[in-house]
Amino acid sequence: MNNQILLNHILEHIYNNLGVLKSQPVSIVSPDFQLSDTLCFVDDEEIDHFAPMWAAKTFIQQGSIQILAADMSIDEEKEYSVLVELEKCPTYASYVCLDKTKQIYDSKLFILMANKWMSANTYLQATFLAGMEQMREAATVWQANPKTDLPIKLRSFLREVDG
């Protein structure tokens, strides 16, 4: 299994647990967490689109965790991005693109270090998965997070991966 296939599986698992790709009792993409702000982007045909974003936070023993999700889907092309930030730790940013059968065919995971986005190697991918599993087991109550700065980081991340 190469690294890209492994990353696809890791992100599919995380996005499913967050309720982004698969319905969950508590979902990050709940109307309760939707921001009034949207992500504006231009597609390949120079058409403007406005993607909804959701932000939530919770508290665990190590501090607060913020999560931001964005749905950048156009027609049948499904694209999502999720950012996760544990207090006093680097921000992880991920992106997935699904085909018509809802299978991930493209994914990316980056980490923000010293204000620079770096592609996450296999070790960092595993660390992200382990951290998200710990959060899932420890976090009980999510709350809306309308004042987060994660949309700014999302825009920065998308500029980096779009090149």
Stockholm file with secondary structure:
# STOCKHOLM 1.0

chainA/1-163         MNNQILLNHILEHIYNNLGVLKSQPVSIVSPDFQLSDTLCFVDDEEIDHFAPMWAAKTFIQQGSIQILAADMSIDEEKEYSVLVELEKCPTYASYVCLDKTKQIYDSKLFILMANKWMSANTYLQATFLAGMEQMREAATVWQANPKTDLPIKLRSFLREVDG
#=GR chainA/1-163 SS CCHHHHHHHHHHHHHHHHTSSSCCSSCTTSGGGEEEEEEEEECTTSCEEEEEEEEEEEEETTEEEEEEEEECCBTTBEEEEEEEEETTSCEEEEEEEECTTSCEEEEEEEEEETTEEEECCHHHHHHHHHHHHHHHHHCCCCEECTTCSHHHHHHHHHHHHHC
#=GC SS_cons         CCHHHHHHHHHHHHHHHHTSSSCCSSCTTSGGGEEEEEEEEECTTSCEEEEEEEEEEEEETTEEEEEEEEECCBTTBEEEEEEEEETTSCEEEEEEEECTTSCEEEEEEEEEETTEEEECCHHHHHHHHHHHHHHHHHCCCCEECTTCSHHHHHHHHHHHHHC
//
